[in-house]
Amino acid sequence: MQLKKLVVAAASVTLLSSSLASADTLTIATVNNGEMIRMQGLTDDFTAETGHTVEWVTLEENVLRQRVTTDITTKGGAFDIMTIGMYETPIWGKNGWLVPLDDLSAGYDADDILPAMAGGLSYDGTLFAAPFYGESSMIMYRTDLMEKAGLSMPEAPSWSFIAKAAREMTDRDNDINGICLRGKAGWGEGGAFITAMSNSFGARWFDKNWNAQFDTREWSDTLNFFYNMMSDAGPAGFATNGFNENLSLFQQGKCGMWIDATVAASFVTNPKDSTVADSVGFALAPDNGMGVRSNWLWAWALAIPAGTQKEEAAKQFIEWATSNGYIELVAANEGWANVPPGARTSLYENANYKDIPFAKMTLESILTADPNNSTVDESPYVGIQFAAIPEFAGIATDVSQEFSAAYAGQQSIAEALAKAQALTNDAMEAAGYR
């Protein structure tokens, strides 16, 4: 009996040593959004489960895009997992730069991923990134300020209503801006917002022959409407405000309305962080009666760069972080209102989640966003707030800088659009599209 105990003990030590010997340290690049920060706080659970540890490289959105793009294109090997989205994934998957996620475990249930998210994170039917959360965009507004202004928010408002409400809700003496919107340069920051907005004004980036369309009335109408509304009812310095800056303003009670990512709903209604948590309502992103709303479609997702030496451990992390088990872990620690939204069908069938105030509007916003039919007139590209071509990120970064300079008063709207037209056509000609 004693000998048997010694053998078992020795075997246990050998197993533990083997497990520790095979444990990896994963380096993960991610964005400094609230959901990702929350995930970092829960990774001790992953380490306890697998033995693997994690080193985080947490970056502002524009910087993250630059860093991971440089690393993947130069095969730098700095990261074992990257946080990317629907723009990069199909392009990088096609190029062979990402590890296919076609062999995840049966328990992971990849079929449960919302079709809109799985489709946008796949190339040729193969999943190359798993959504940590999915989003569209919608209106978040102060119900108390709307009532004070004598207005009632429609479920599907027009831009004209939003502009009227923004001006009437503005109270400069009490530091309340009627509306907070992204003006920050960056194709995924202010560029994403104004592109989605422009769709509802009848604008598009390119005609069917890949000619830039910034010299059109539709783009002029979009930028002038945005600039005039923000000048009258937006915060000072809106030209440099992105997602996180506007989130902070709204949580401090300084915004009557905020049109942005649906994922923000859990943060503005969380009484731990938001001073207005008990007076927030939701509505669909605005339209102009032209058949296209201004909501986008996006997922922040986790992908593995090809060539990593830690592929098995990286897949284990992705399964952990994007699974139903993780959703339940967050619910147990933070409550169901704070779980990552928009990625899994089963979440919206879960009795614990169905009555969350923003759940229905989030799902409706996601389901009505159509990347294949995002513009009033036909366009040659797929995508709502981006055009899914490799050249877009560079071009749109430059265009967004021109727009932000106009918002800041450094040039006119007409000058910004003329520069956008010229630089876009030059880039597309150099790339061989024209």
N, C-alpha and C positions, 0 to 999 in steps of 0.2 A: 504493500500500500504506500509506504513512504517513497519507494523508488518511483511508483507511478506518479505521485504528486510532484516529485522532482522533474520527471520527464515532461509533465504538463506545464510546470512553471517555466522550464527551459524553452519549451515550444512557444509559450506566450511571449517571453522575452525576445525570442527570435522573430516572431511575427511583428511585435511592436518596433523592433529595430529595423526590420524590412520596410515597414510602413513609413517610418521616419526617414529612412534612406531614400525612399522614392518620393518624398514630399517635395513639392516645387514652390518657388516664390514667383507669383505672377505679377507682371507689371501691366497696369491697366490705365489707359488714357481715357479721361471722361470729362464731361462738361460740368460747370459749377452750378447746375440747376438743383432745385430743392430735392427732387426725387433721387438724384444721384448722390447727393450729400447724405440723404437718409440711408441709402444702400450701404454707403461706407461704414455707417455706424452699426450695421447689422452683420458685417462680414466675419465677426468672431464665430457666428453660427456656421458659416461655410468652413472655416478653419477647423472647428471642432468636429465637423462631419467628415472632412476629407484629409486633414493634416496639411493641406496647402495654405500658404500665407499669401497676402496680397500687398503690393505696394502701389499706391494711387498717384497718378499724375493728373491733378484736377486743374482745368484751364477754363478761362473765359471763352465763350462760344467761338468768336472769330479766331482766336489763337489756337483753339483745339483743331479747327478745320485746317489751319495752315500746318500745324505740327504733324497731324496724322497723314495728311496728303503728302507732305515732303517725305515722311518716313516710308510710306507704302511705295511711292514712286521710285525712291532711291534704294529700296530694300535695306533700309537702315537697321531694322531689327530691334528698335528701341522698345517696342511694346508687344506683349503676348495677346492682348485683347484691346480693341479700339472701339470707342463709342462713335458710331457713324449713323447715317440716316438713309432715307429713301433715294436721295440724289446719288450718293456715292456707291451704294451697294450694287445695283445692277451693272454699273460701269466697271467697277473693280472686279466683280464676279466674272464678267465677260472676259476681262483681261487676265484672269487666272491669279489675281493678287490676293484672293481670300480663300480660306478653307471651306469647302461645302459643309453645310450642316444637315446632311441627308441621312445621317446615321445616329441621330439622337435616340435615347432610350424610349421604349414603349411607354414607360411611366410618365415621361415628359409630355406626351400627348400633343405633338406638333399640329395635329389636325384641329386643335382647339383654338389656334391663333386666328384672329379675325381675318377673313379673306382679303380685305383691303390692305391689311398690314403684311400678310404673307406675300401677296402679289407684288407689293412695292419693294419687298426685301429679297426678291428672287430674281434669278436670270435663267431663262430657258427652262422654267419649271423647278429649278433647284434653289432651296433656301440658302442664302449666304450670310444672313445676319438675323438674330433673334430679337424681337422687339422687347425692350425693357418697359417702355410705355408707348402708347400711340395717342395721337391727338389730331384734332381739327382746330378751328378757332371759332370763338363765339363772343357774344357781348356779356360782360359782367358789369352790373350796375348797382348803384345805391338806391334801394327801394325808398328810403326815407327822403332822399334828395329829389327823386323823381316825383314823389307825392307832393313835396313842398313846392315844386315847380308847377304843380297842377296838371301833370302829364301822366299817361299810363303807357308803359312799354308794350308794344305789340310783340307777339311771339316771333314774328318774322318782319322786322322793321325795314324801312327804306333808309337810304343815306340822307335824304332830306329831313326825315324825322330825327335822325341821330344828330345832324348839324343843329337843328332847332333846339333839341333837348340839351345839347352840349352848351350852347350859348345861354340858355335859361337857367341851367344848373350852376353856372360859373359864379363864384363869389370871391372876388379878389381880396376883399377885406379880411376874409377868414381863411385865405390860402386854399380855397377849393377850386380845382380846375374841372370844368365840365367834362373833359375827356382827356385821356392819356393814351397815346399811340406811339409806336416805334418810329423814330426818325434816324436812329443810329446807322452809320455806314456798315456795310457787310451784306453779302448776298443773302445770308440766312437770318439777318437781323432786320433792319429797316427795309432792305431790299425784298425780303420775303413778304413783309406786310403790304408794301405798296404794289407789288406785283399781283397779289391776291385781290387787293382792292381794285386794281385797274381792270381785272377780268370783268367785274360787275359794271364797269363803265364802258364796256365794249372794246377795250384795248387788248393788245397782244404784243409779244416781243417780236415776232417775225410773221411775215406773210408766208404763203405756201412755197415761195421760192427762196426763203431764208433771207429776205430783205428786212432790215430793221424797220420798226414802225413807230419810232419815237417822234417823228415829224407829223403825227396825226392829231386831229382834234380830240380824239378819245384820250390820248395820253396827256394832252394839255389840260383837258377837263379834270382828269384824275388828280394831277399834281396841284393845280390851282385850287380845287375843292379842298384837298388835304391841307394845303398851306394856309388857306384863309380860315378854315375851321380851327386849326391848331393855333394860329396866331390870336384868334379871338377867345378861344376856350381851353387851350392846352397849357401845360406848364412851361415856365421859362426854361430855355435850354433843351427843348424837346428834340432838337437835331442830334443830340448825343445820347438820347434815352433808348435803351433796348428793353428786352424782356425783364431782366432783373431790376432795372431802375424803375420801371413802371409798376412792377409788383410791389416794390417798397413804397412807392407813392400811394398806391391803392390801399395797402394795409395800414398806412398812417392816416387814412381818411382824407386824402388830398385829391381824389379823383371821383367824379360823378359816374363816369363810365370808363371801361377799359375793354378794348377789343383785342384779344390775344389768344394764346394757346389754351385749349380746354383743360389741360393739365393744371393750370393755375387755380382752378376752382377750389381744390382742396386746401390751398394755402390761404386764399382770401376768406375762406369760411372757417378757418381754424382759430378759435379764440385765444390760443397760446401766442399766436403771431399777429393776428389781424385785429385792429381796433374796431373794425366795422363788420365783424363776422356774422352778427345777427341781423344784418340788413343788406344782404346781397341777393340780387335776382339774376336770372340768366335768360338770354334770348339768342336766336340764330344770328349769325353775322349778316350785315345789311346787304341789300341789293338795290338796283335801280330800275326794276321792272323790266329787265332785258332778258330774263330767264337764267341768269348766272348769279349766284351769291358770291360773297367775298371770303368764304371760308376755305382754308387750305387743308392739306393732308400731310401728316409727317409721323415718323416714329424715330425716337432715339433708340438705337439698337446696338447690340454687342456682336462684334465680328472678330474673327481670328485671322491675322495676316499670314499668308502662305510663307512657309519657311521657318516658322517658330519651332523651337525645340521642345515646346511644352504643350503640344496640341491636345493631348489627352486631358491634362489638368485644366486647360483653357475651356474645353468642352464641358468639363464638370462644373466650372464656375458659371458658364452660360446657362446650363440646365438649372443650376441652383437659383440664379438671379432672375430668370424669366419664367419660372414655373408657377403653378398654382400653390405649391408649398411656400414659395416666397411671399405670395399675396397673403396667405394665411399668417405667416410670420409677422408681416407688417400690421395686419389687422389685430393680432394679439398684442402688439406693442403700442400701436398708434391709433387703432380704431379703423373701422371699415371705410370711413370717408377718406382716409389717407393712403389707401393702397394704390399701386400703379395702375392707372386706367387705360382703356383703349386698346389693349393687346389681345385679350382672350374673350371668346364668345361666352364661356361659362360664367364670367364675372357678372355679365348682365342678366344672367338667369339665376344668380345667387340671391336667395331670399334676404340675406344680410345686406345686400348692396342695392337692391331694387328701389328702395325708398330714399336713398341718398339724394338730396335736392337737385344735384347737377348731373346725375347719372343719365337720365333720359335725354337731356339736351346734348350731352357729350356724344352719346351714341348716335343720335339723329344727325349731328353735325358731321361725324365721321362718315356715316352711311350716305350722306348727300354730297360728299366731295368726290368728284369724278375726274381723275387725272387725264383720262382719255378724251374728255369733252369739257375743257376748262375755260374756253373762250367763246364769245358770242359768234364771231366769224371763225371759220376753220383755221387751224394752225398746223404746222408740220411736226410739232413736238408733243411729247407726253409730259405731264407735270402741271401743277396748279401754281405754286409759288416759285417754280423753277422750270427750266427746260432741260430735259434729261439728255443732254449732250455733254461730252467732256469739256468743251470750251466754255460752258456757261459760267462756272464758278469764277473764273478770272474776269470774264467780261462783266458779269453782274456785280462783282466787287467794285470795279471801276465806275460803273453806272451809278451804283448806290452812293459812292463818294461824291459824285456830281450832284445827286439829289440832296444829300445832306448839306452840301455847301450852299445850295439854294435855300434850304430851310433855315440855315444860319444867317441868311442875308448877305452871303459873300458873292452871290451872282443871282441873276434873275431865273425864274422858272424856264423862260424861253431859252436862255443861254445853256442851262443844264440839259434840256432836252436836245438841243442842237449838238452838244458835245456827246451825249449818249448815242445819238443817231450816228455820228461820224465814227466814234470809236468802236461801236458794235459792228458796223458795216466793214470797217477796216479789218477787225479781228476775224470776222466770218469769211472775208475774202482771202486772208492769209491762211486760214484753215482749209480752204478749198470748197466751201459751201456755195460760193457765188462765182 
